[in-house]
């Protein structure tokens, strides 16, 4: 049976669509819903759904090996919900957690179960990723003075490529939980290290050791981040 829903983060949607007009926003949410129901979308399917799609909308989708369009974020949310639903189904088949063995103990009286544990794990992960998103925005918008001081100590030439690697650092942490730093300062150090190790690599192709960069980026954040290319004190 097809899952009828997926998690929708209203704040992320609004901030990611701030540069789109209302027609483009309608196209975007329509394509997201279609991807959820039909899978990755061919160009023909997109034209049938929304007609002549705006370039501003299309750049928010990546292409798979078959040339079909898809949102990486939506694919991730679909997979997380699928795994969560499956864990609930398996737990239900097992009758929940066994009773403790105490007299008159009932399975339903057990205060914790796998469902609750999975919910807590998912909630904690969401909180971490939201923190990383906020920290990344602070860096790109020039609001993290500590990071700027750290960056100025690096002999890295400034330019638009810096924003790319800041975003790529965020995406890398989303993909690899074991690499996630526990504090904001550790996050800054990790980001600096990521830029230092990668800034000379081309940003339009596949990056060695990292999956192809997510093509969907927040144009609003990028527009605020242009200051990186205009500060002569950063890198010589």
Buried (B, 14 or more C-beta within 10 A) or exposed (E): EEEEEBEEBEEEBEBBBEEBEEEBBEBBBBBBBBBBEEBBBBEEBBEEBBEEBBEBBBEBBBEEEEEBBBBBBBBEBBEBBEEBEEBBEEBEEEEBBEBEEEEEEEEEEBEEBBBEEBBEEBEEBEEBBEBBBEBBBBBBBBEBEEBBEBBBEBEBEBBEBBBBBBBBBBBBBBEEEEEBBEEBEEBBBBBBEBBBEBBEBEBEEEBEEBEEBBBBBBBBBBEBBEEBBEEEEBBE
